[in-house]
Amino acid sequence: MARTEQQSNEKYSGRWFWRYASPATFYPLAGTLEKICWIIAAVLTVIGLYLGLLRAPVDAQQGEVYRVIFIHVPAAWMAMVLYMAMAFWCFTGLVLGTRLSFIMSHAIAPTGALMTVVALVTGSLWGRPAWGTYWVWDAKLTSFLILFFLYVGYMALAAAFDDKKKGDRASALIALVGAVNVPIIYFSAVWWNSLHQGPSVARAGGPSMAASMLAPMLILTFAFWAYCIAAVMHRVRTKIIERERDAAWLAEAVK
């Protein structure tokens, strides 16, 4: 007989994972993380935009338009990272049966979809002056568009079931199958002849960008990380309230 979540929690009560796999335990922690990350995101965004828009030099080849990378690159990175995080929590939910795992994956999906849209839009704005067109059916762009559809498909399938548990399992399969698209996105500019430039930060020999350009991009990357964590934690708390509305602990926690 499959072990229930409560039995698992009792058996592994000394392990941090099982302690925080309970919605009741994670709810206050998520609130603390949310507050901290909103502050970090705001501070780093101001610093990063100041350095990127006002202090970084003009690119010798692309001119001022290159500054879109300060938004485009962090958003693209986060879109891929969040999808892998969503797939991880789906896998954890299927294997271990923890309620919080599926709550986490559902909370991640909207923010991941938002990051994908931001990356696609800013990439198009960058592509017009760089390539002469807003869109090409390039391997990297096409696989990134597929990533957006995977996010939308995941959310749509999860919402299509009245039985939340069935929706959790069905949508988890989409997330896991779609995870193969993430390495395709990352390596597509290397594997195929692509208009999109190859890696300029994580590459052999070190970053090809000047330090004055790389610094604001990395600062804004951390700002995006903090924003995404804060947004996900906020949504996690909302979903915990939705799913645990009848739990005795919830009335005390939301006071």
C-alpha positions in Angstrom: 0.0 0.0 0.0 1.3 3.4 -0.9 2.5 5.5 2.0 0.4 8.6 2.7 2.0 12.0 3.1 1.1 12.2 6.8 2.8 8.8 7.4 5.8 10.0 5.5 6.0 13.2 7.5 5.8 11.3 10.8 8.6 8.8 9.7 10.9 11.5 8.4 10.0 14.3 10.8 13.7 14.9 11.6 14.5 15.7 7.9 14.1 19.2 6.7 12.5 18.2 3.4 9.6 16.5 5.1 9.2 19.2 7.6 8.7 21.8 4.9 6.8 19.5 2.6 3.7 20.3 4.7 1.7 23.4 3.6 1.1 24.3 7.2 4.9 24.5 7.8 5.8 26.2 4.5 3.1 28.9 4.6 4.8 31.2 7.1 8.3 30.5 5.6 6.9 31.5 2.2 5.6 34.8 3.6 9.1 35.6 5.0 10.8 34.8 1.7 8.3 36.9 -0.2 9.0 40.0 1.9 12.7 39.7 1.7 12.8 39.0 -2.0 10.5 41.9 -2.9 13.0 44.3 -1.2 16.0 42.6 -2.8 14.4 42.8 -6.2 13.5 46.5 -5.9 17.0 47.5 -4.7 18.8 45.4 -7.4 16.5 46.6 -10.2 17.2 50.3 -9.4 21.0 49.6 -9.3 21.0 47.4 -12.4 18.9 49.8 -14.5 21.1 52.8 -13.4 24.3 51.0 -14.4 22.8 49.5 -17.6 21.0 52.5 -19.0 23.1 55.4 -17.8 26.6 54.1 -17.0 27.3 51.3 -19.5 29.0 52.4 -22.7 27.4 52.3 -26.1 28.1 49.1 -28.0 30.5 49.6 -31.0 28.4 47.4 -33.3 24.8 47.6 -32.1 24.7 51.1 -30.7 22.1 51.9 -28.0 19.7 49.1 -29.0 22.0 46.5 -27.3 20.7 47.7 -23.9 17.6 45.6 -24.3 19.9 42.6 -23.3 19.7 43.9 -19.7 16.1 42.8 -19.7 16.0 40.2 -22.4 18.8 37.9 -21.1 17.7 37.7 -17.4 14.1 37.1 -18.5 15.2 34.3 -20.9 17.4 32.7 -18.3 14.6 32.8 -15.7 12.1 31.4 -18.2 14.3 28.3 -18.6 15.2 28.0 -14.9 11.6 28.3 -13.8 10.5 25.6 -16.2 13.1 23.2 -14.8 12.0 24.1 -11.3 8.4 23.4 -12.3 9.3 20.1 -13.8 11.3 19.2 -10.6 8.4 19.9 -8.4 6.1 17.9 -10.7 8.5 14.9 -10.5 8.7 15.3 -6.7 4.9 15.4 -6.5 4.5 12.3 -8.6 7.2 10.3 -6.8 6.6 11.4 -3.2 3.0 12.4 -3.3 3.4 15.6 -1.4 0.7 18.2 -1.8 3.1 21.1 -1.6 5.1 19.9 -4.6 2.1 20.4 -6.9 1.2 23.6 -5.3 4.8 24.8 -6.0 4.7 23.7 -9.6 1.3 25.5 -10.2 2.7 28.6 -8.5 5.8 28.7 -10.7 4.0 28.3 -14.1 2.4 31.8 -14.5 5.7 33.6 -13.6 7.6 31.3 -15.9 5.1 32.1 -18.7 5.5 35.9 -18.0 9.3 35.6 -18.2 8.9 33.8 -21.5 6.7 36.5 -22.9 9.1 39.2 -21.8 12.0 37.4 -23.4 10.1 36.9 -26.7 9.0 40.5 -26.9 12.3 42.1 -26.0 14.1 39.6 -28.3 11.8 40.8 -31.2 12.6 44.4 -30.4 16.3 43.6 -30.4 15.9 41.5 -33.6 14.4 44.3 -35.8 17.5 46.5 -35.9 19.9 43.6 -35.6 18.4 41.2 -38.2 16.1 43.4 -40.1 13.0 41.6 -38.9 11.0 41.1 -35.6 10.8 37.3 -36.0 12.5 34.4 -37.8 11.8 30.7 -37.5 15.2 30.2 -36.1 15.9 27.1 -33.9 16.4 29.1 -30.7 13.4 31.4 -31.3 11.1 28.5 -32.3 12.1 26.4 -29.3 11.6 29.4 -27.0 8.1 29.9 -28.5 7.4 26.2 -27.8 8.5 26.8 -24.2 5.7 29.4 -23.9 3.1 26.9 -25.3 4.3 24.3 -22.8 3.7 26.7 -19.9 0.2 27.6 -21.3 -0.6 23.9 -21.9 0.5 23.0 -18.4 -1.7 25.6 -16.8 -4.7 24.9 -19.1 -4.6 21.1 -18.5 -4.3 21.6 -14.7 -7.3 23.9 -14.8 -9.4 21.5 -17.0 -9.9 18.9 -14.2 -12.5 19.4 -11.4 -10.5 16.8 -9.5 -7.4 18.6 -8.4 -5.4 15.4 -7.9 -6.1 14.2 -11.5 -5.2 17.7 -12.8 -1.9 17.6 -10.9 -0.9 14.3 -12.3 -1.9 15.0 -15.9 -0.3 18.4 -16.1 2.9 17.0 -14.4 3.4 14.7 -17.4 3.4 17.7 -19.8 5.9 19.5 -17.6 8.2 16.4 -17.5 8.0 15.7 -21.2 8.5 19.3 -22.1 11.7 19.6 -20.0 13.7 18.2 -22.9 13.0 21.5 -24.7 15.1 23.5 -22.2 18.5 22.1 -23.2 17.5 22.4 -26.8 16.9 26.2 -26.2 20.2 26.6 -24.5 22.4 24.8 -27.0 20.5 25.5 -30.2 22.7 28.4 -31.2 25.7 26.1 -30.8 24.2 23.0 -32.4 22.7 24.7 -35.5 23.5 27.6 -37.8 21.5 30.3 -36.0 21.0 34.0 -36.4 20.9 34.2 -32.6 24.4 34.8 -31.1 26.0 32.0 -29.1 26.7 32.2 -25.4 28.6 35.3 -24.3 28.7 34.7 -20.5 29.0 31.0 -19.8 31.6 30.1 -22.4 35.1 28.7 -22.6 37.7 31.4 -22.0 35.3 33.5 -19.9 32.7 36.1 -20.8 33.1 38.0 -24.1 31.3 41.1 -22.7 33.0 44.1 -21.2 32.8 44.2 -17.4 30.9 47.5 -17.6 28.2 45.7 -19.6 28.3 42.4 -17.8 28.0 43.8 -14.3 24.5 45.5 -14.8 23.3 42.4 -16.7 24.3 40.1 -13.8 22.8 42.5 -11.2 19.5 42.5 -13.1 19.7 38.8 -13.3 19.7 38.6 -9.5 16.9 41.1 -9.5 14.9 38.9 -11.7 15.7 35.9 -9.5 14.5 37.8 -6.4 11.3 39.0 -8.2 10.5 35.5 -9.4 11.0 34.0 -6.0 8.8 36.7 -4.4 6.0 36.3 -7.0 6.1 32.5 -6.7 6.0 32.6 -2.9 3.0 35.0 -3.0 1.2 32.6 -5.3 2.1 29.6 -3.2 0.5 31.2 -0.2 -2.6 32.0 -2.2 -2.9 28.4 -3.5 -2.3 27.0 0.0 -5.3 29.0 1.2 -7.4 27.7 -1.8 -6.5 24.1 -1.2 -6.3 24.0 2.5 -9.3 26.2 3.2 -10.9 23.6 5.5 -7.7 22.9 7.5 -7.8 23.9 11.2 -4.3 25.5 11.1 -5.2 27.9 8.3 -7.5 30.1 10.3 -4.8 30.9 12.8 -2.1 31.3 10.2 -3.9 33.9 8.1 -4.7 36.2 11.1 
